Amino acid sequence: MTIYISKDALKFINNEVQISRNIETGGILLGAILRTEDILITHAIGPGPKAIKKHNEFQKDYDYSVKMLNLLYRKYSVDFLGEWHKHPNNCIEYSSKDYASMVKISRINTRPCFFIIVGNDFSNEENKYISIFSVVAKDKSIHKHDFHIIDEPEKLALEKGLYL
């Protein structure tokens, strides 16, 4: 399995990181599973207006996330693929709290879920200060993934086909 992330999604995450330098922030990831079983992350959504953002805590605005997911699903046919969040330092490993959250989200969803953690010095120009994980809900095992940043997610989706 290969994970592809659009430059636009990373640019959005980078903008949110710059706004929230000394606190945690995050949001959700949207995209598609390709016929090749590769993952294509096309969109990232921010925390929402009612999110809780502190130095060592982040809780997204759930209602906002659902609203944005529904809107983008209708507009682009993208699905929920997971979540992203930023640590206010450059630690891009998951904490025990992050792990518990990843397990919970993976158990709720029938499709694979991915979790991006970025550091304060994350830049959408490099693969620096960014990690991608997934959790197998059945045995709670966690996997770290390599990824590719792409300019044209639509072209990739047409070449590889969408899993329906």
Secondary structure as the mmCIF struct_conf table of DSSP 4:
data_model
#
loop_
_struct_conf.conf_type_id
_struct_conf.id
_struct_conf.beg_label_comp_id
_struct_conf.beg_label_asym_id
_struct_conf.beg_label_seq_id
_struct_conf.end_label_comp_id
_struct_conf.end_label_asym_id
_struct_conf.end_label_seq_id
STRN STRN1 ILE A 3 SER A 6
HELX_RH_AL_P HELX_RH_AL_P1 LYS A 7 ILE A 19
TURN_TY1_P TURN_TY1_P1 SER A 20 ASN A 22
BEND BEND1 ILE A 23 ILE A 23
STRN STRN2 THR A 25 ILE A 33
STRN STRN3 LEU A 34 LEU A 34
TURN_TY1_P TURN_TY1_P2 ARG A 35 THR A 36
BEND BEND2 GLU A 37 GLU A 37
STRN STRN4 ILE A 39 ILE A 45
TURN_TY1_P TURN_TY1_P3 PRO A 49 LYS A 50
STRN STRN5 ILE A 52 LYS A 54
TURN_TY1_P TURN_TY1_P4 HIS A 55 ASN A 56
STRN STRN6 GLU A 57 GLN A 59
HELX_RH_AL_P HELX_RH_AL_P2 TYR A 62 TYR A 76
STRN STRN7 ASP A 79 LYS A 86
BEND BEND3 PRO A 88 ASN A 90
BEND BEND4 GLU A 93 GLU A 93
HELX_RH_AL_P HELX_RH_AL_P3 SER A 96 ILE A 108
BEND BEND5 THR A 110 ARG A 111
STRN STRN8 PHE A 114 VAL A 118
TURN_TY1_P TURN_TY1_P5 ASN A 120 ASP A 121
TURN_TY1_P TURN_TY1_P6 ASN A 124 GLU A 125
BEND BEND6 GLU A 126 ASN A 127
BEND BEND7 TYR A 129 TYR A 129
STRN STRN9 ILE A 130 VAL A 136
TURN_TY1_P TURN_TY1_P7 ALA A 137 LYS A 140
STRN STRN10 SER A 141 HIS A 145
STRN STRN11 PHE A 147 ILE A 150
BEND BEND8 ASP A 151 ASP A 151
HELX_RH_AL_P HELX_RH_AL_P4 PRO A 153 LYS A 160
STRN STRN12 LEU A 162 LEU A 162
#
